[in-house]
Amino acid sequence: MNITEFQARRWIAKAANVREDEIRYSKTSTPDFTLPDGSTYEVKRLYGDKIIVYPSQLEALSYSPDTEILVFGVGDKDPVARIPTKELLECVDSGRTSWQNIRIITYGSPLRVVLGREEWEALKRYFQDNSNLPGITVGRIGRFAILQFLESKGYYKPTTQSAGSLLLGKIV
């Protein structure tokens, strides 16, 4: 647990009136803290005027929309902001780069595409026809196959490609 998470755990225990040892901490997944009543918290460190959120965290938070994001500055004992997950996701989804006075930095923002039933079935067939893996997996090969499929249908145009990374481009 880093110092920011340590401070957050102390603040959560006091605010929720629970003992610190009753708060479940998750070192490797989002959200960071879960209380006995099921409420959850994600902790972010404030770097100047910005927080950093990664695609995997955004995805996990989308499954926990009631999670509260606590933002702590260096050495702060209390959060400088309490961001509702729904509001953070709305900011990211709408392309806004800030929530109130806090800038939101997303590295490698996830590509979100909505497919109809016919497109989804065609995508599944395409993936199964072009992969040695059984079924559909979500991972680098799955994302690459999705981008290839979208490009073949004219929905996606690649703009750059680098070794060891995913194809980058834009939705047409």
Contacts in CASP RR format, 6 or more apart in sequence:
PFRMAT RR
TARGET T0000
AUTHOR 0000-0000-0000
METHOD contacts of the structure
MODEL  1
MNITEFQARRWIAKAANVREDEIRYSKTSTPDFTLPDGSTYEVKRLYGDK
IIVYPSQLEALSYSPDTEILVFGVGDKDPVARIPTKELLECVDSGRTSWQ
NIRIITYGSPLRVVLGREEWEALKRYFQDNSNLPGITVGRIGRFAILQFL
ESKGYYKPTTQSAGSLLLGKIV
1 9 0 8 1.000
1 25 0 8 1.000
1 27 0 8 1.000
2 45 0 8 1.000
3 75 0 8 1.000
4 43 0 8 1.000
4 44 0 8 1.000
4 45 0 8 1.000
4 72 0 8 1.000
4 73 0 8 1.000
4 74 0 8 1.000
4 75 0 8 1.000
5 25 0 8 1.000
5 32 0 8 1.000
5 33 0 8 1.000
5 43 0 8 1.000
7 72 0 8 1.000
7 75 0 8 1.000
7 76 0 8 1.000
7 77 0 8 1.000
8 32 0 8 1.000
8 33 0 8 1.000
8 41 0 8 1.000
8 43 0 8 1.000
8 70 0 8 1.000
8 72 0 8 1.000
8 79 0 8 1.000
9 20 0 8 1.000
9 23 0 8 1.000
9 25 0 8 1.000
9 33 0 8 1.000
10 20 0 8 1.000
10 77 0 8 1.000
11 70 0 8 1.000
11 77 0 8 1.000
11 78 0 8 1.000
11 79 0 8 1.000
12 18 0 8 1.000
12 23 0 8 1.000
12 33 0 8 1.000
12 35 0 8 1.000
12 41 0 8 1.000
12 70 0 8 1.000
13 19 0 8 1.000
13 20 0 8 1.000
13 22 0 8 1.000
13 23 0 8 1.000
16 35 0 8 1.000
16 37 0 8 1.000
16 39 0 8 1.000
18 35 0 8 1.000
18 36 0 8 1.000
22 35 0 8 1.000
22 36 0 8 1.000
23 33 0 8 1.000
23 34 0 8 1.000
23 35 0 8 1.000
24 33 0 8 1.000
24 34 0 8 1.000
24 35 0 8 1.000
25 32 0 8 1.000
25 33 0 8 1.000
26 32 0 8 1.000
26 33 0 8 1.000
26 34 0 8 1.000
29 60 0 8 1.000
30 42 0 8 1.000
30 56 0 8 1.000
30 57 0 8 1.000
30 60 0 8 1.000
30 61 0 8 1.000
30 64 0 8 1.000
30 67 0 8 1.000
31 40 0 8 1.000
31 41 0 8 1.000
31 42 0 8 1.000
31 60 0 8 1.000
31 61 0 8 1.000
31 64 0 8 1.000
31 67 0 8 1.000
32 41 0 8 1.000
32 42 0 8 1.000
32 43 0 8 1.000
33 40 0 8 1.000
33 41 0 8 1.000
33 42 0 8 1.000
33 43 0 8 1.000
34 40 0 8 1.000
34 41 0 8 1.000
35 41 0 8 1.000
39 66 0 8 1.000
39 68 0 8 1.000
40 64 0 8 1.000
40 66 0 8 1.000
40 67 0 8 1.000
40 68 0 8 1.000
41 67 0 8 1.000
41 68 0 8 1.000
41 69 0 8 1.000
41 70 0 8 1.000
42 57 0 8 1.000
42 61 0 8 1.000
42 67 0 8 1.000
42 68 0 8 1.000
42 69 0 8 1.000
42 70 0 8 1.000
42 85 0 8 1.000
43 69 0 8 1.000
43 70 0 8 1.000
43 72 0 8 1.000
44 51 0 8 1.000
44 52 0 8 1.000
44 53 0 8 1.000
44 69 0 8 1.000
44 70 0 8 1.000
44 71 0 8 1.000
44 72 0 8 1.000
45 51 0 8 1.000
45 71 0 8 1.000
45 72 0 8 1.000
45 73 0 8 1.000
45 74 0 8 1.000
46 71 0 8 1.000
46 72 0 8 1.000
46 73 0 8 1.000
46 74 0 8 1.000
46 80 0 8 1.000
46 81 0 8 1.000
46 102 0 8 1.000
49 101 0 8 1.000
49 102 0 8 1.000
49 103 0 8 1.000
50 102 0 8 1.000
50 103 0 8 1.000
50 104 0 8 1.000
50 105 0 8 1.000
51 71 0 8 1.000
51 102 0 8 1.000
51 103 0 8 1.000
51 104 0 8 1.000
51 105 0 8 1.000
52 105 0 8 1.000
52 106 0 8 1.000
52 107 0 8 1.000
53 88 0 8 1.000
53 92 0 8 1.000
53 104 0 8 1.000
53 105 0 8 1.000
53 106 0 8 1.000
54 106 0 8 1.000
54 107 0 8 1.000
54 108 0 8 1.000
55 106 0 8 1.000
55 107 0 8 1.000
55 108 0 8 1.000
55 109 0 8 1.000
55 110 0 8 1.000
58 89 0 8 1.000
58 92 0 8 1.000
58 106 0 8 1.000
58 109 0 8 1.000
58 110 0 8 1.000
59 110 0 8 1.000
61 67 0 8 1.000
61 69 0 8 1.000
61 85 0 8 1.000
61 88 0 8 1.000
61 89 0 8 1.000
62 89 0 8 1.000
64 85 0 8 1.000
65 85 0 8 1.000
65 86 0 8 1.000
65 89 0 8 1.000
66 85 0 8 1.000
67 85 0 8 1.000
68 82 0 8 1.000
68 83 0 8 1.000
68 84 0 8 1.000
68 85 0 8 1.000
69 81 0 8 1.000
69 82 0 8 1.000
69 83 0 8 1.000
69 84 0 8 1.000
69 85 0 8 1.000
69 88 0 8 1.000
70 79 0 8 1.000
70 81 0 8 1.000
70 82 0 8 1.000
71 79 0 8 1.000
71 80 0 8 1.000
71 81 0 8 1.000
71 82 0 8 1.000
71 83 0 8 1.000
71 102 0 8 1.000
72 78 0 8 1.000
72 79 0 8 1.000
72 80 0 8 1.000
73 80 0 8 1.000
81 99 0 8 1.000
81 100 0 8 1.000
81 102 0 8 1.000
83 99 0 8 1.000
83 102 0 8 1.000
87 99 0 8 1.000
88 99 0 8 1.000
88 104 0 8 1.000
90 96 0 8 1.000
91 97 0 8 1.000
91 98 0 8 1.000
91 99 0 8 1.000
91 104 0 8 1.000
92 104 0 8 1.000
92 106 0 8 1.000
92 109 0 8 1.000
93 112 0 8 1.000
96 104 0 8 1.000
97 103 0 8 1.000
97 104 0 8 1.000
97 105 0 8 1.000
98 104 0 8 1.000
111 143 0 8 1.000
111 147 0 8 1.000
111 171 0 8 1.000
113 146 0 8 1.000
113 150 0 8 1.000
113 155 0 8 1.000
113 171 0 8 1.000
115 123 0 8 1.000
119 153 0 8 1.000
122 149 0 8 1.000
123 146 0 8 1.000
123 149 0 8 1.000
124 135 0 8 1.000
124 136 0 8 1.000
126 145 0 8 1.000
126 148 0 8 1.000
126 149 0 8 1.000
126 152 0 8 1.000
127 135 0 8 1.000
127 136 0 8 1.000
127 142 0 8 1.000
127 145 0 8 1.000
127 146 0 8 1.000
127 149 0 8 1.000
128 135 0 8 1.000
128 136 0 8 1.000
130 145 0 8 1.000
130 148 0 8 1.000
131 141 0 8 1.000
131 142 0 8 1.000
131 145 0 8 1.000
133 141 0 8 1.000
136 142 0 8 1.000
140 166 0 8 1.000
143 166 0 8 1.000
144 166 0 8 1.000
144 167 0 8 1.000
147 156 0 8 1.000
147 158 0 8 1.000
147 166 0 8 1.000
147 167 0 8 1.000
148 167 0 8 1.000
150 156 0 8 1.000
150 171 0 8 1.000
151 157 0 8 1.000
151 158 0 8 1.000
154 172 0 8 1.000
155 171 0 8 1.000
155 172 0 8 1.000
156 169 0 8 1.000
156 170 0 8 1.000
156 171 0 8 1.000
156 172 0 8 1.000
157 169 0 8 1.000
157 170 0 8 1.000
157 172 0 8 1.000
158 167 0 8 1.000
158 168 0 8 1.000
158 169 0 8 1.000
159 168 0 8 1.000
159 169 0 8 1.000
159 170 0 8 1.000
160 168 0 8 1.000
160 169 0 8 1.000
161 167 0 8 1.000
161 168 0 8 1.000
162 168 0 8 1.000
END
